[in-house]
Amino acid sequence: DSGTHLCVIDDSNEHMLTVWDWQRKSKIAEIKTTNEVVLAVEFHPTDANTIITCGKSHIFFWTWSGNSLSRKQGIFGKYEKPKFVQCLAFLGNGDVLTGDSGGIILIWGKTTVESTPGKGPKGVYQISRQIKAHDGSVFTLCQMRNGMLLTGGGKDRKIILWDHDLNPEREIEVPDQYGTIRAVAEGKADQFLVGTSRNFVLRGTFNDGFLVEVQGHTDELWGLASHPFKDLFLTCAQDRQVCMWNSVDHTLEWTRLLDEPGHCADFHPSGAVVAIGTHSGRWFVLDAETRDLVSIHTDGNEQLSVMRYSVDGTLLAVGSHDNFIYLYVVTENGRKYSRYGKCTGHSSYITHLDWSPDNKYIMSNSGDYEILYWDIPSGCKLIRNRSDCKDIDWTTYTCVLGFQVFGVWPEGSDGTDINALVRSHNRKVIAVADDFCKVHLFQYPCSKPKAPSHKYSAHSSHVTNVSFTHSDGHLISTGGKDMSIIQWKLVEKVTLPQNDIVVDVGATKVPIPARENAVQSPAPLPQPFNEMNQNESVTGSSPASLESNLEQSAEASEEQSE
């Protein structure tokens, strides 16, 4: 049916199987599958009425007719029942292949058996052959265009090519440093792509081995910083990796492993070095080009949550979970640091902070939702009269609480619902990362309650951080549990028909910077929001014009504000 229908298994206790007409956004059929884990679901490619699901110790063959689904359980009979049936594929003759946790491939063929009188014969899938394929689990089966089969194993890290009679023909082992195999897909000519447990995507052939196409983080990433004048940005994560990415080529410039998890980062304005704060109170200064270690410092023994250089690079503020902000004098283009002072007064951990253009003041937020202001030349003193700081044009604006941004908070929200905020360098828009997988775009300043915004989907977990590139042409967002980095393009103006959603179809999202489909010419700077965009609407009343819009560069799913 040319992909008209979509089948889905949800993560509820009953693991509901639903069939959708995705273009009409309508659910056609729904049924409970099992309380056990379900690992795969596929439409049969030549039998449109058959859906197959598999998982913990089971395989089910479903007959779909209209709005009804009926189930037949696969019987293993004389063959040992595996702990997990992990993947599915199909032969050209309609037989079903399963790969399981015992390293076995089973071939299931459809046989005709007699049924009750008057109802005609029924087809039942039965095992016709068993093949020992891998040591450890078979994690993936890939049917190739020429009818041959690729399989990927976990423990043995092997990719095996099988001929049309399912005899092994070629094999190759993925090097240990890339992790174990989780997915295999056919590439151009004789190439194939491999996704691994350490979030590498490899491109390889049986003759030439593997090249790293891209790699990603393997744990939550919170640290994000954009280079002050180059098309580069840096991420650091709980996997202890520090990665420098090129936002134009979408490539990894370099990576370095720290001694402990990284949580925050900032570039020196010279671009020569980058400071990275960790979970233990230690912070590292790395050469931004060579990744060499410049210096190591320690402030307290708790997690550091924010690193922020002043606009001229002569001062560095370090916010910690011990409730203090540590100040350093910086010389030699970020290569030398001497302690200047400490801001004492917060009653909870520091979450965000920003400098004034003259280096005299700092605005800071804390875990108990305080907004405090500090006079740095006067000995890092707390400013009691907060109205004195109301009109300061802060060099950066990353504080989630403040006079100019309190309109970003939706009514009734929890104080932890917004994880990060950043103002564009041209001071026209604010991007917000929230706890509900969304990236928001607001006009700056945003000092009115229930301010209008636009909301965008790409992450499958809480969004941990956002940062505009130096030219404001792109926005980078980082994910928590999804461990992904999404690159968005700022679009000056997009006209939307009523009730439509803009979709820019691109490559599948993976935990790396998203590939761009958009034209690579520099994006025009965004314009302020049109005041007509007052309401957020789920179904109707899409504004005819979005004056400042984000277009996800790869997998899209742009959504109007609620």
Secondary structure, 3 states (H helix, E strand, C coil): CCCCEEEEECCCCCCCEEEEECCCCEEEEEECCCCCCEEEEEECCCCCCEEEEEEECEEEEEEEECCEEEEEECCCCCCCCCCEEEEEEECCCCCEEEEECCCEEEEEEEEEECCCCCCCCEEEEEEEEEEECCCCCEEEEEECCCCCEEEEECCCCEEEEECCCCCEEEEEECCHHHCCEEEEEECCCCCEEEEECCCEEEEEECCCEEEEEEECCCCCEEEEEECCCCCEEEEEECCCEEEEEECCCCEEEEEEECCCCEEEEEECCCCCEEEEEECCCEEEEEECCCCCEEEEEECCCCCEEEEEECCCCCEEEEEECCCCEEEEEEECCCCEEEEEEEECCCCCCEEEEEECCCCCEEEEEECCCCEEEEECCCCCEECCCHHHHCCCCCCCCCCCCCCCCHHHCCCCCCCCCEEEEEECCCCCEEEEEECCCEEEEEECCCCCCCCCEEEEECCCCCEEEEEECCCCCEEEEEECCCCCEEEEEEECCEECCCCCCCCCCCCCCCCCCCCCCCCCCCCCCCCCCCCCCCCCCCCCCCCCEECCEEEECCCCCEECCC
